[in-house]
Amino acid sequence: MIMKFHSFKYLAFLLLAGGLQMQCTDLTEDTFTFISPETFYRNADDLDKALIGVYDRYQQHYGRDARGYFLKLECLSEFGAPNRTKDNPHLYNVWSDVNNPSNTIDKWQDSYEIINAANVVLGRGESIEMDATLKARMFAEARFLRGLTYFHLVRLYGDVPIPQSFTQGLDGLEIPRKPVDDVYEYLIADLHYAAENLPVRSTYAANDVWRASQGAAQAMLGKVYLYRGSMTGNRADFEESKKYSGMVIASSEYALEEDFKNLWFWWNTSAKNGVESIFEIQMAHIKNESNTLHIDGGINVVDENLGSYMYHRYGPSFTAYNSYSDQDARKEGTFLTEVALSNGNTIRWVEADKGTYPGSEGWNSACPGNLKYFDRTSESATIKEPAANIYVMRYAEVLLNYAEAENELNGPTADAYEKLNQVRTRAQLDDLESGLSQEEFAAWVYQERGWEFIGEGQLYYDGIRTGRIADGVKAEVEYGVANELFLYTPLQFVPKKDFLWKIPTFDLNSNAELIQNPDNQSAG
């Protein structure tokens, strides 16, 4: 089934940096809409239209422009590499000018647009007379998306504002930042509410399986607690991570897709909301409706056999590609290195070209292609827009989160091995060797996550939270420079675990109460 979150056209939000948020739902609004909120918010159908608008904004800001967010971040890790000269990805690759607020990861305003839309659902929905269970479910969906958005914000910027209302006007926008601990408690409360009030996925009607479910909220709680525990070393966080990941596993609502290839649209055009999917950003073949998937596939070729045009700023690094065993099913399932074109020619990525393009066999970008979001259907080729969904959370991550939390608590127990080895077995690899130390097992979990999730928006954050980011990028850039790979230059900054991005200049200037993050200090 192919679905799209249709834009919620009825509200014209004026959303500025520091767009507003709430914990309660007793809110007022200074409205500038052409439809009176009292007239519009009348029943459950109206509330659901507003809720779909929240999904739509999340899709727009964390899905459609994936190349401007998580693939840019992945290029900053050892798993990604600059793929073309356009937009200067080689400067991100070497951590250039990272203390410049005009050169930051710009997701501040986008995030507050999502948050404000969620708050409208919560605030305006309070007065609607409707089934209480259905209202609680809709509120839980809105709070799930709000909590998920705050998780992006706190990892990128640290302290962020937590306003207590929603707005479409200019009043009340000057709001100071709240400490990281407060932000975590706030988003965790949202996810707890979601876990308590969302249905399990199997009880949704077939046309609603894309919505957030109890399993999605529990899986995100497992991930959030793991992230915070990794940053602070707090044992209680690892216990909570293991508990919530364990709930997802025990629910039997999800399982690993038997064949890794079947997770991806290139190999399987039914790869939407499947058995392994816990939460996805929905995309579809809809021309001229702002649904273009701005994501990097790694090859600068337009051909009907490749389907839609794919962006090509960033790609998988040579070292990441070469780290896969040839027996690993994920290698063939993930990477594109040879294409038979519609004109009868075949082009290939050749490592000996060292990234120069066009290569000796016609490959027109520096890296192998990552085909996880390619769509080679004829419809995609015709309208030049891909319809592959983006995984926010899938079951393989729950298993690895559980294994990591268990190892942090108790060392590499049989339970931790069993969860990790499920992922390896699906990849057609042997079980991990027994007798590893806690540190050795943690390193294997990190490596397994790299092989499993390359190109999915996970690996920069894994490098930060585990403290492996510095050694990873140093080794990757040194390798690239030593081997004279195209677009590689000496590393300019070595990130530490406490690295935070600057608040974008526009957003900082729009809120007089904001204080900029201090300059990051290089680790070497």
C-alpha positions in Angstrom: 0.0 0.0 0.0 1.3 3.4 -1.0 0.2 6.3 1.1 0.9 10.0 1.6 0.2 12.4 4.4 -1.9 15.0 2.6 -1.1 18.6 3.7 -3.5 20.1 6.1 -4.6 23.1 4.1 -7.0 24.7 6.6 -4.4 26.4 8.8 -1.8 28.9 7.7 0.7 28.8 10.5 3.1 31.6 11.1 5.9 29.7 12.9 9.0 31.4 14.1 12.0 30.2 16.0 10.9 29.2 19.4 7.5 28.1 18.1 5.4 27.2 21.1 4.7 24.1 23.1 2.7 22.9 26.0 2.4 20.1 28.5 -1.2 20.8 29.5 -4.0 21.3 27.0 -5.7 24.3 28.5 -4.6 26.8 25.9 -5.5 30.0 24.1 -4.6 31.1 20.7 -4.1 34.5 19.0 -5.3 33.3 15.6 -4.6 34.7 12.2 -6.5 32.0 10.2 -9.2 32.8 7.8 -11.4 30.1 9.4 -12.4 30.6 13.0 -10.9 27.8 15.2 -14.2 27.6 17.0 -15.9 26.9 13.7 -13.4 24.5 12.4 -12.6 22.3 15.4 -16.0 20.7 15.8 -15.7 16.9 15.8 -13.3 13.9 15.6 -12.9 14.2 11.8 -11.7 17.8 12.1 -9.3 16.8 14.8 -7.9 14.0 12.7 -7.3 16.4 9.8 -5.3 18.6 12.1 -3.4 15.5 13.3 -2.6 14.4 9.8 -1.1 17.9 9.4 1.4 17.0 12.2 2.4 13.9 10.4 2.7 15.9 7.2 5.1 18.4 8.8 7.2 15.6 10.3 7.4 14.0 6.8 8.3 17.4 5.3 11.1 18.3 7.7 12.6 14.9 8.6 11.7 12.9 5.5 11.5 14.9 2.2 14.8 16.8 2.8 16.8 13.8 4.2 19.8 14.8 2.2 19.9 18.1 4.1 19.7 16.4 7.5 20.7 12.8 8.3 22.8 12.1 5.2 24.7 15.3 5.8 25.3 14.1 9.4 26.4 10.7 8.2 29.0 12.4 6.0 30.4 13.7 9.3 31.0 10.2 10.5 33.3 7.4 9.3 30.4 5.8 7.4 29.8 8.6 5.0 31.8 10.5 2.4 31.5 13.4 0.0 30.2 12.2 -3.3 30.1 15.3 -5.5 31.4 18.8 -5.3 28.0 20.5 -5.3 27.1 22.1 -1.9 30.6 21.5 -0.6 30.1 18.1 1.1 33.9 17.8 1.4 33.8 20.6 4.0 31.3 18.7 6.1 33.4 15.6 5.8 36.4 17.3 7.5 34.3 19.2 10.1 35.0 22.6 8.6 33.7 25.8 10.3 31.4 23.9 12.7 31.3 26.8 15.2 29.7 29.1 12.7 25.9 29.5 13.4 25.4 30.3 9.7 26.9 26.9 8.8 25.0 24.7 11.2 22.5 21.9 10.9 19.4 23.9 10.4 16.5 22.1 12.0 15.4 24.5 14.7 12.5 26.3 12.9 11.4 23.1 11.2 11.2 21.3 14.5 9.1 24.0 16.2 6.7 24.0 13.3 6.0 20.3 14.0 5.7 21.0 17.7 3.4 23.9 17.2 1.2 21.8 15.0 1.0 19.1 17.6 0.1 21.7 20.2 -2.8 22.9 18.1 -4.2 19.4 18.1 -3.8 19.1 21.8 -5.1 22.6 22.6 -8.0 22.8 20.2 -9.0 19.2 20.7 -9.6 19.6 24.4 -13.0 21.2 23.8 -14.3 18.8 21.2 -17.0 16.4 22.3 -16.1 13.0 21.0 -15.3 9.5 22.1 -12.8 9.8 25.0 -10.7 6.7 24.0 -10.4 8.0 20.4 -9.4 11.5 21.6 -6.7 10.0 23.9 -5.4 8.0 20.9 -5.2 11.2 18.8 -3.5 13.1 21.6 -1.1 10.2 22.0 -0.2 10.4 18.3 0.4 14.1 18.5 2.5 13.7 21.6 4.5 10.9 20.0 5.5 13.1 17.1 6.2 16.0 19.5 8.4 13.8 21.7 10.2 12.5 18.7 10.8 16.0 17.4 12.2 17.1 20.8 14.6 14.1 20.6 16.0 15.5 17.4 16.4 19.0 19.0 18.1 17.9 22.2 20.6 15.8 20.4 21.5 18.5 18.0 21.4 21.6 20.2 21.2 20.6 23.9 19.1 23.0 25.9 16.0 24.2 24.0 12.9 26.1 24.8 9.8 24.4 26.2 7.0 27.0 25.8 3.6 26.4 27.4 1.2 27.3 24.5 0.8 27.4 20.8 0.7 30.5 18.6 0.2 31.8 15.1 1.1 35.4 16.0 4.0 37.2 17.4 3.2 37.3 21.1 5.0 35.1 23.5 7.8 34.0 21.2 10.7 35.2 23.4 11.3 32.1 25.4 14.5 31.0 27.1 16.1 27.5 26.7 15.5 24.8 29.2 18.2 22.5 30.5 18.8 19.2 28.7 17.5 17.2 31.7 14.2 19.1 31.6 13.9 18.5 27.8 14.5 14.8 28.3 11.9 14.6 31.0 9.4 16.5 28.9 9.8 14.3 25.8 9.9 11.1 27.8 6.6 12.1 29.4 5.2 12.5 25.9 6.4 9.1 24.9 5.0 7.5 28.1 1.6 9.0 27.4 1.8 7.7 23.9 2.8 4.2 25.1 -0.1 4.2 27.5 -2.8 5.4 25.0 -1.8 4.1 21.6 -3.2 0.8 20.3 -0.9 -2.1 19.3 -0.3 -2.0 15.5 -2.3 -5.1 14.7 -5.5 -3.6 16.0 -5.4 -0.7 13.5 -7.5 -0.9 10.4 -5.5 -1.7 7.2 -5.6 1.9 6.0 -4.3 3.2 9.4 -1.2 1.0 9.9 1.1 4.0 9.1 0.0 5.7 12.4 2.1 5.7 15.5 1.4 2.6 17.7 2.1 1.5 21.2 5.1 -0.5 19.9 6.5 2.7 18.2 6.3 4.6 21.5 7.9 1.8 23.5 10.7 1.4 20.9 11.4 5.1 21.0 11.5 5.0 24.8 14.1 2.3 24.5 16.1 4.4 22.1 15.8 7.6 24.1 16.8 6.0 27.4 19.7 4.3 25.7 20.9 7.6 24.2 20.7 9.4 27.5 22.3 6.5 29.3 25.2 6.5 26.8 25.7 10.2 27.4 25.6 10.1 31.2 26.4 6.6 32.2 23.3 6.4 34.3 22.5 2.8 35.0 18.8 3.5 35.5 18.5 4.7 31.9 20.0 1.4 30.6 17.5 -0.5 32.7 14.6 1.5 31.2 16.0 1.1 27.7 16.2 -2.7 28.2 12.7 -2.7 29.7 11.0 -0.9 26.9 12.9 -2.6 24.1 12.0 -5.9 25.8 8.3 -4.9 25.7 8.5 -4.5 22.0 10.2 -7.9 21.6 7.7 -9.6 23.9 4.7 -8.1 22.0 5.3 -10.4 19.0 3.9 -7.6 16.9 7.2 -7.3 14.9 9.9 -9.6 13.5 12.9 -9.3 11.3 12.1 -9.4 7.5 13.5 -12.8 6.5 15.4 -11.4 3.5 17.2 -8.1 4.1 16.6 -7.1 0.5 12.8 -7.1 1.1 13.2 -4.0 3.3 14.0 -1.8 0.3 11.9 -0.5 -2.5 14.6 -1.2 -5.1 14.2 -5.0 -4.5 10.6 -5.0 -3.2 7.9 -2.5 -4.2 5.7 -3.8 -1.3 8.3 -2.6 1.2 6.0 -0.3 3.2 4.9 -0.8 6.7 6.0 -4.5 6.8 6.6 -6.9 9.5 9.9 -5.3 10.6 8.6 -1.7 10.4 7.8 0.0 13.7 7.4 3.5 12.4 8.0 5.0 8.9 7.8 8.3 7.2 5.3 7.7 4.4 6.0 8.7 0.8 4.1 8.2 -2.4 4.1 8.8 -6.2 2.3 12.2 -6.2 3.5 14.7 -8.7 3.8 18.4 -7.8 2.6 18.0 -4.2 5.9 18.7 -2.4 6.5 15.0 -2.0 9.9 14.9 -3.6 12.3 12.7 -1.6 15.5 14.8 -1.4 17.8 11.9 -0.6 21.2 10.8 -1.8 21.4 7.5 -3.7 25.0 8.2 -4.7 24.9 8.2 -8.5 24.5 11.2 -10.8 22.8 9.4 -13.7 19.2 10.0 -15.0 18.0 6.8 -16.6 14.6 5.0 -16.7 16.3 1.8 -15.4 17.2 3.7 -12.3 13.8 5.2 -11.8 13.6 8.7 -10.3 16.6 11.1 -10.1 18.6 10.8 -6.9 20.7 13.4 -5.3 24.4 12.8 -5.0 26.0 15.1 -2.4 26.9 12.3 0.0 27.5 8.6 -0.2 28.9 5.7 1.7 32.6 5.8 2.5 35.0 3.4 0.8 36.1 2.1 4.3 32.5 1.4 5.3 31.8 -0.4 2.0 34.9 -2.5 2.2 34.2 -3.4 5.8 31.4 -5.7 4.8 32.1 -9.4 4.3 31.1 -10.7 0.9 28.9 -13.2 2.8 27.0 -10.4 4.4 23.6 -10.2 2.7 23.4 -6.5 3.6 26.2 -5.7 1.2 24.4 -6.7 -1.9 21.1 -5.4 -0.4 22.4 -1.9 0.3 25.0 -0.9 -2.3 24.7 -0.1 -6.0 28.0 -0.5 -7.9 26.8 -1.6 -11.3 23.9 -0.5 -13.5 22.7 -1.7 -16.9 21.3 1.4 -18.5 18.4 1.6 -20.9 20.7 2.3 -23.8 22.4 -1.1 -23.4 25.6 0.3 -21.7 26.6 -0.9 -18.2 28.4 1.5 -15.9 30.3 0.4 -12.8 31.9 1.9 -9.7 35.6 1.1 -9.7 37.4 1.6 -6.4 40.8 2.1 -8.2 39.4 5.3 -9.7 39.7 6.8 -6.1 36.5 8.7 -6.5 37.3 10.7 -9.6 34.3 10.9 -11.9 33.2 10.0 -14.5 35.1 6.9 -13.6 36.9 4.5 -15.9 33.7 2.6 -16.4 31.3 5.5 -16.6 30.3 5.8 -12.9 29.4 9.5 -12.4 30.1 10.1 -8.7 32.7 9.4 -6.1 31.1 6.6 -4.0 29.2 3.4 -4.4 25.4 4.1 -4.5 23.3 3.4 -1.4 20.1 2.0 -2.9 18.0 1.9 0.3 15.8 4.8 -0.9 16.0 4.2 -4.7 12.8 3.7 -6.5 13.3 2.2 -9.9 9.6 1.7 -10.9 8.4 3.0 -14.2 6.1 5.4 -12.5 9.0 6.9 -10.5 11.0 7.2 -13.7 8.1 9.0 -15.4 7.4 11.7 -12.8 11.0 11.8 -11.4 9.9 11.3 -7.8 10.6 8.3 -5.5 8.0 6.7 -3.3 10.3 4.7 -0.9 9.3 5.2 2.7 11.9 6.2 5.3 12.3 4.0 8.4 12.3 5.9 11.7 12.4 2.7 13.7 12.6 -0.9 12.6 12.8 -4.1 14.6 16.5 -4.7 14.0 17.3 -1.6 15.9 15.1 -2.7 18.9 17.1 -5.9 19.0 20.5 -4.1 18.9 19.3 -1.5 21.5 18.3 -4.3 23.8 21.7 -6.1 23.3 23.6 -2.9 24.0 21.6 -2.0 27.1 21.9 -5.5 28.5 25.7 -5.4 27.9 25.9 -2.1 29.7 24.0 -3.6 32.7 25.4 -7.1 32.9 28.1 -7.6 30.4 27.8 -9.8 27.3 25.2 -12.3 28.6 23.6 -15.0 26.6 20.6 -12.7 26.3 22.7 -10.0 24.8 24.3 -12.4 22.4 21.0 -13.9 21.4 19.5 -10.5 20.4 22.6 -9.4 18.4 22.9 -12.8 16.7 19.3 -12.5 15.4 20.5 -9.6 13.3 23.6 -11.4 12.2 21.7 -14.5 11.3 19.4 -12.5 9.0 22.5 -11.1 7.4 23.7 -14.7 6.7 26.7 -14.3 9.1 27.8 -16.7 11.8 27.0 -16.0 15.4 29.4 -13.6 17.2 32.3 -15.4 18.9 31.7 -16.1 22.6 33.9 -15.0 25.5 34.1 -11.3 24.6 34.7 -8.7 27.2 32.1 -6.0 27.9 34.1 -3.5 25.9 34.7 -5.9 23.0 31.0 -6.7 22.8 30.1 -3.0 22.8 32.5 -2.4 19.9 30.8 -5.3 18.0 27.3 -3.8 18.6 28.6 -0.5 17.2 30.0 -2.2 14.2 26.9 -4.2 13.7 24.8 -1.0 13.8 27.1 0.4 11.1 26.5 -2.5 8.8 22.8 -2.6 9.5 21.9 1.1 9.4 24.2 2.8 7.0 22.3 5.6 5.1 19.4 5.5 7.6 20.2 8.5 9.8 21.5 6.6 12.8 25.2 6.5 12.7 26.3 10.1 13.4 24.3 9.9 16.6 25.8 6.5 17.5 29.2 8.0 17.1 28.4 10.9 19.3 26.7 9.0 22.2 29.2 6.2 22.4 32.2 8.7 22.2 33.5 6.9 19.1 33.0 9.9 16.8 36.5 11.3 17.2 38.5 8.2 16.5 36.1 7.3 13.7 36.4 10.5 11.7 40.2 10.8 12.3 40.8 7.3 10.9 38.4 7.9 8.0 39.9 11.2 6.9 43.4 10.1 7.4 42.7 7.1 5.2 41.2 9.2 2.5 44.1 11.7 2.5 46.7 9.0 2.6 45.1 7.2 -0.4 44.5 10.4 -2.3 40.8 9.9 -2.5 38.9 12.5 -4.5 37.4 15.3 -2.3 39.4 14.3 0.8 41.4 17.0 2.6 42.9 17.1 6.1 40.6 17.1 9.0 39.9 20.6 10.4 38.2 19.7 13.7 38.0 16.6 15.9 34.6 16.3 17.5 34.0 15.2 21.1 31.1 13.5 22.8 29.7 16.8 24.1 29.6 18.4 20.6 26.5 20.5 20.0 25.5 22.4 16.9 25.0 26.2 17.0 21.5 27.6 17.0 20.9 28.9 13.4 21.5 32.7 13.2 18.0 33.6 12.0 16.4 31.7 14.9 18.8 33.1 17.4 18.0 36.6 16.2 14.2 35.9 16.3 14.2 35.2 20.1 16.0 37.7 22.4 15.8 35.2 25.2 18.0 32.6 23.4 21.7 32.2 24.4 24.0 30.7 21.8 25.8 27.5 22.5 29.5 28.1 23.3 32.1 27.2 20.7 33.0 23.5 20.6 36.6 22.6 21.4 38.5 20.2 19.1 39.7 16.9 20.6 43.0 17.2 18.7 
